[in-house]
Amino acid sequence: KGISGFIQKPVQWLDDRSNVTVDVQYSIGSACNVGGLYTFQQAILEGCFIDGVGTLEIISPTDVAGSGELFAYTYDVRRDNINLRTLRSFSLHSASRSKPCSGCEFHSVYQKFIQYYGDEQYADKYILAASFGNATSFSSQRGDADFQGSLKLAKAEAFLVGIQALSVFMQVVVEMHRSLDVCKKSCKEKYCIGDGHLNAWDKAVAFFCGSLSDEADGLLLFALTKRRHQEFHKQTEDIPVDGLSKQIIDQFSRAQIELSQGDCAAAEKRAHAIFDKMRVPLVQSVIRYAYILEQDDFSDLADRQKANALGATYASSLLPFLHHCNENVAETIYQQMGYGFPTPSFEKVKRSLESQYSCMNTSCEEVGGLLVGDDYAENARPCESRSALATNGGNPGKAGAAVLGAALAIAALGLAVFVFLTKQKKSQQSRLSAQSNIASVSDLA
C-alpha cells in the first residue's frame, strides 16, 4: 500500500528477536481514522495498514525506502488503533498545558477552577462520576455532585454536558493561551519564527466549533452558543439568529490576523474578550434549567433527573467564575442548582447571576431573556440595570417548556496503530485495553 508512519518509542527487542509490539503513528495526512469510530460504523479504513498480515520495512529517518529490514506483522484494524487525542485527554492533561513554563503559575481561567474544585483533573472526576454513578468528592469539598442511584438518562446527560462545558470548554481556553505563549516567545517586532502560535489558535477554533457547527444537531460550544442565543433573544434584523456565535468566530478570525502579524498584545486582548463571551451560554443554560425545574410538574422521574443533571452540570462550569467574583453567590447557585437538591427558585437563581454580570464582563443585553414561544417568560425578561434588578419583583408564571437532551458522538481526533512484528512463527500477541480510552464508552442514553 505504501503506507508510512513513525515509530513513537524505541523498539525493545527480545533476546531471540521474536515478537515485539511497535507503536506507530501514521504520517500527517493519512486518511486512516478508526479509534472509537468503528463502533459507529464511521471509521475510515483507507490509508490504514493491511488488516491481518503484512510486511513492514523499518528505516532510519535519513535512509531511503528499500534500504531497511523487512518484518512480517499482524494487525487488527479494529482493535489495534487507538486515539492519541481523546476528549478525555483534554481533562486529564489540562494542568500540564495551562502554564506558560514549568515553574509558572496556571493561566488565570484554569486557576479559577483549581481554586474552586481543588483538583487539577476536576473535569475528569465529574465526567467519570456521572458515567459510573459515583460521587465526585472534590478535594475542596465544593461543587460536589453525587450520581449514586441516578437513572441512566440523568447520568448520560451529565456525562455528555460535562465533556462539552467542562472539558472541551477548558481545552479551547488552553489552546488559546498556548497560542499567546508561543507568540510571545517566537515573535519579536512583529516577526515570528515558525507558526506554532497559529497552529494552537487553529486548534482552539476547531475545538470550539466541532465538525457539526453549521448543522442543527451540532454538539460543541459553537452549537450551544447558537442554540442559547435563539432561546434568549427575539430575532430581529439587528440581532441575527446566530448572533453571539458569529461574534465569537469573528473575534477568532481577527485575532488570527493579529497573531500572523506578530501582534501578540492585540491578540491577547481579543482572547480575553472571547473568554468572556464563551461564558454567556453557560449563564443562559443555568437560567433556562432553573426555570424548567421550577415550572415543570415532572410526572416522570427520569425527566426530572435529566433536567436536574443538565442544570447542575452547566452550573458546575460556571461556579469557579462566580466563586472568584463572590463566594456567597457561588454557594447560592450551587445550593439552588446542585444535582439531587430541592427544586430551585428561578427568581433567586436569575437575580444572583445578574448581580455578577459586571464581574464576569457580560451584560443584560448579551444574556437576554428566556423565551417561551414568541415572547419572554414572565419574570424572565432581560434585565436592564442595577436599579431595575433591585425593584423588579413578581412571581414566575406557568409556561410550557421542553427539556432538551444532548447527544455527543465522540470522534477520534488523532490516532496511532499497534503493529505486531515477528521474525519467527512464535506469537504471543498483546492487546491494548480500551478501559482507559473514554472514546470507547457508548450506549449511555
Salt bridges, closest charged atoms under 4 A:
ASP16 OD2 - LYS426 NZ 3.53
GLU69 OE1 - ARG17 NH2 3.93
GLU69 OE2 - LYS423 NZ 2.94
ASP80 OD1 - ARG431 NH1 3.00
ASP119 OD2 - LYS125 NZ 3.27
ASP124 OD1 - ARG88 NE 2.88
GLU157 OE2 - LYS306 NZ 3.97
GLU175 OE1 - ARG178 NH1 2.95
ASP181 OD2 - HIS107 NE2 2.82
GLU231 OE1 - ARG228 NH1 2.85
GLU231 OE1 - ARG288 NE 3.33
ASP250 OD2 - ARG254 NE 2.80
GLU258 OE2 - ARG270 NH2 2.78
GLU268 OE2 - LYS184 NZ 3.13
ASP276 OD1 - ARG279 NH2 2.58
ASP297 OD1 - LYS398 NZ 3.72
GLU327 OE2 - HIS323 NE2 3.90
GLU347 OE2 - ARG351 NE 3.02
GLU354 OE2 - LYS350 NZ 2.46
GLU366 OE2 - LYS277 NZ 2.88
ASP375 OD1 - LYS234 NZ 3.04
ASP375 OD1 - ARG381 NH1 3.80
